[in-house]
């Protein structure tokens, strides 16, 4: 299986100029798929203004991660989807921890507005799953993935810091070879892409390490060399 790697800078900061500068520095790299924005820029400047600023230097996809979206009631799905659509967002990440009815409603609302849906159920940090001392039952993360697939989702968030948990999660379903997996945890959290040989299309999300790099483009180029060694 030939691996397909792309990188998504996560613009998790409250300085819009800094975020836009980073986009301008790395956008010419073919390895860069798009850019992830979250509540920090979204709340500080508004999603439309943030998207406009990024659009001034890039035409690549903009992904909104509400950290964690999809955890409200089903009735609020159209409100969230309208904000995404009017704000110019291309893709949205959901972590539908409040149950299948909310998940289905939020997925449907985003799809109706032509927003690509990405669903996650397991996070990078320790103490998330019950088996790690957290609140979320291990069985629930599998149910979320299975339900999302039934709703036509083909893009998922999996943590780069938990290869064993991710492989166990994916072993319960026959995923399409073109299924896309978005993985936070590269860089500062020390996630290792080489331990995910069971994933073909792997989009690596990197935040602090790239934001704080003296030369972001050189950082991307160095990463690309490393990724080219992974079979």
C-alpha positions as CSV (number, residue, x, y, z in Angstrom):
1,X,0.0,0.0,0.0
2,X,1.5,3.3,-1.1
3,X,1.0,5.9,1.7
4,X,-0.4,9.3,0.8
5,X,0.6,12.0,3.3
6,X,-0.6,15.6,3.5
7,X,-0.1,18.2,6.2
8,X,-2.6,20.5,7.8
9,X,-1.2,23.5,9.9
10,X,-3.4,24.1,12.9
11,X,-3.7,27.8,13.4
12,X,-4.4,27.7,17.1
13,X,-3.4,31.1,18.3
14,X,-5.2,34.4,19.0
15,X,-3.0,36.5,16.6
16,X,-4.6,36.6,13.2
17,X,-1.6,38.3,11.6
18,X,0.7,35.6,12.9
19,X,-1.6,32.9,11.5
20,X,-1.9,34.5,8.1
21,X,1.9,35.0,8.0
22,X,2.4,31.3,8.6
23,X,0.0,30.4,5.8
24,X,1.8,32.7,3.4
25,X,5.2,31.1,4.3
26,X,4.1,27.4,3.7
27,X,1.3,27.6,1.2
28,X,3.4,26.9,-1.8
29,X,4.3,23.5,-0.4
30,X,2.4,20.7,-2.2
31,X,2.5,18.7,1.1
32,X,0.2,21.3,2.7
33,X,-3.4,20.3,2.2
34,X,-5.2,23.1,4.0
35,X,-5.5,24.9,7.3
36,X,-7.3,24.2,10.5
37,X,-8.8,27.0,12.5
38,X,-10.5,26.7,15.9
39,X,-12.3,28.6,18.6
40,X,-9.3,30.8,19.3
41,X,-9.3,32.7,16.0
42,X,-13.0,32.1,15.5
43,X,-14.0,33.7,18.8
44,X,-11.3,36.4,18.7
45,X,-12.0,37.7,15.2
46,X,-15.1,35.9,13.9
47,X,-15.0,33.0,11.4
48,X,-15.8,35.1,8.3
49,X,-13.0,37.6,9.0
50,X,-10.6,34.8,9.7
51,X,-11.5,33.0,6.5
52,X,-11.2,36.2,4.5
53,X,-7.7,36.9,5.8
54,X,-6.5,33.4,5.0
55,X,-8.2,33.4,1.6
56,X,-6.1,36.5,0.8
57,X,-3.0,34.3,0.7
58,X,-4.3,30.8,0.0
59,X,-7.0,29.0,-1.9
60,X,-6.5,25.7,0.0
61,X,-9.3,24.2,2.1
62,X,-10.1,25.8,5.4
63,X,-11.2,23.4,8.2
64,X,-13.1,24.5,11.2
65,X,-12.6,22.6,14.5
66,X,-15.0,23.9,17.2
67,X,-13.1,21.8,19.8
68,X,-15.5,19.9,20.1
69,X,-18.3,20.5,17.7
70,X,-21.4,18.3,17.6
71,X,-21.9,18.0,21.3
72,X,-25.1,20.0,21.6
73,X,-28.8,19.0,20.8
74,X,-30.0,18.1,17.3
75,X,-32.0,21.3,16.9
76,X,-28.8,23.5,16.9
77,X,-27.4,21.7,13.8
78,X,-28.7,24.2,11.3
79,X,-27.3,27.1,13.3
80,X,-23.8,25.7,13.3
81,X,-24.0,24.7,9.7
82,X,-25.2,28.1,8.6
83,X,-22.3,29.7,10.5
84,X,-19.9,27.4,8.6
85,X,-21.5,28.1,5.2
86,X,-21.8,31.9,5.6
87,X,-18.3,32.0,7.1
88,X,-16.7,30.4,4.0
89,X,-15.5,27.2,5.7
90,X,-14.9,24.2,3.5
91,X,-14.7,21.4,6.1
92,X,-15.9,21.0,9.7
93,X,-14.7,18.6,12.4
94,X,-17.3,17.0,14.7
95,X,-16.9,15.1,17.9
96,X,-20.5,13.9,18.5
97,X,-20.2,12.8,22.1
98,X,-23.8,13.5,22.9
99,X,-25.4,10.7,21.0
100,X,-26.5,9.5,17.6
101,X,-29.4,11.8,17.1
102,X,-27.2,14.9,17.4
103,X,-24.6,13.3,15.2
104,X,-27.1,12.5,12.4
105,X,-28.6,16.0,12.6
106,X,-25.3,17.8,12.5
107,X,-23.9,15.7,9.7
108,X,-27.0,16.2,7.6
109,X,-27.1,19.9,8.2
110,X,-23.4,20.3,7.1
111,X,-23.9,18.1,4.0
112,X,-27.0,20.1,3.0
113,X,-24.7,23.2,2.9
114,X,-21.9,21.4,1.0
115,X,-19.6,21.4,4.0
116,X,-17.3,18.4,4.1
117,X,-17.8,16.4,7.4
118,X,-15.0,15.0,9.4
119,X,-15.9,12.9,12.5
120,X,-13.7,12.1,15.5
121,X,-14.3,10.1,18.7
122,X,-10.9,9.7,20.3
123,X,-8.5,12.4,21.4
124,X,-4.7,12.6,21.6
125,X,-4.2,13.2,25.4
126,X,-4.1,10.8,28.3
127,X,-7.1,10.3,30.5
128,X,-9.7,10.5,27.7
129,X,-10.9,6.9,27.5
130,X,-12.1,5.0,30.6
131,X,-9.3,2.5,30.0
132,X,-6.9,5.5,30.5
133,X,-8.8,6.8,33.5
134,X,-11.1,9.1,31.6
135,X,-14.8,9.5,31.2
136,X,-15.5,8.1,27.7
137,X,-16.2,4.4,27.4
138,X,-13.9,2.7,25.0
139,X,-16.8,1.0,23.2
140,X,-18.4,4.4,22.5
141,X,-15.6,5.5,20.2
142,X,-16.3,2.5,18.0
143,X,-20.0,3.2,17.9
144,X,-19.4,6.8,16.9
145,X,-17.2,5.7,13.9
146,X,-19.7,3.0,12.8
147,X,-22.6,5.4,13.0
148,X,-20.8,8.1,11.1
149,X,-19.9,5.6,8.3
150,X,-23.6,4.7,8.0
151,X,-24.4,8.4,7.6
152,X,-22.0,8.6,4.6
153,X,-18.9,10.1,6.4
154,X,-15.6,9.1,4.8
155,X,-13.2,11.4,6.7
156,X,-12.2,10.7,10.3
157,X,-10.0,12.2,13.1
158,X,-7.7,9.7,14.7
159,X,-4.9,10.6,17.2
160,X,-1.3,10.3,16.1
161,X,-0.3,9.7,19.7
162,X,-2.3,6.4,20.0
163,X,-1.5,4.0,17.2
164,X,-2.6,0.9,19.0
165,X,-5.9,2.3,20.0
166,X,-6.4,3.6,16.4
167,X,-5.6,0.3,14.8
168,X,-8.0,-1.5,17.2
169,X,-10.6,1.1,16.4
170,X,-10.2,0.6,12.6
171,X,-10.0,-3.2,12.7
172,X,-13.7,-3.4,13.4
173,X,-14.7,-2.1,10.0
174,X,-13.8,-2.5,6.3
175,X,-12.8,1.0,5.4
176,X,-12.7,2.2,1.8
177,X,-9.0,2.6,0.6
178,X,-9.8,6.3,-0.1
179,X,-11.1,7.0,3.5
180,X,-9.2,10.0,4.8
181,X,-7.8,10.1,8.3
182,X,-6.9,13.4,9.9
183,X,-4.4,13.0,12.8
184,X,-3.5,15.7,15.4
185,X,-0.5,15.1,17.6
186,X,2.4,15.7,15.2
187,X,5.3,17.7,16.6
188,X,4.9,18.9,20.2
189,X,2.8,15.8,21.2
190,X,5.4,13.5,19.6
191,X,3.0,11.5,17.5
192,X,4.8,9.1,15.1
193,X,3.3,8.8,11.6
194,X,5.6,5.7,10.9
195,X,3.4,3.7,13.3
196,X,0.3,4.0,11.1
197,X,1.1,1.7,8.3
198,X,-2.5,0.5,8.3
199,X,-3.7,3.9,7.0
200,X,-3.3,4.9,3.3
201,X,-4.6,8.5,3.2
202,X,-3.1,10.2,6.2
203,X,-3.5,14.0,6.8
204,X,-1.2,15.1,9.6
205,X,-2.2,18.0,11.8
206,X,0.6,20.1,13.3
207,X,0.2,23.1,15.6
208,X,2.7,24.6,18.0
209,X,5.8,23.0,16.5
210,X,5.1,24.7,13.2
211,X,3.8,28.0,14.6
212,X,6.9,28.4,16.7
213,X,9.4,27.3,14.0
214,X,12.0,29.9,13.1
215,X,11.6,28.9,9.4
216,X,8.2,27.2,8.9
217,X,8.9,26.3,5.2
218,X,12.2,24.6,6.2
219,X,10.2,22.7,8.9
220,X,7.7,21.5,6.3
221,X,10.5,20.5,3.9
222,X,12.3,18.5,6.7
223,X,9.1,16.8,7.5
224,X,8.5,15.9,3.9
225,X,11.9,14.2,3.7
226,X,11.1,12.2,6.8
227,X,7.7,11.2,5.4
228,X,9.3,10.0,2.2
229,X,11.2,7.4,4.1
230,X,8.0,5.8,5.4
231,X,6.7,2.9,3.3
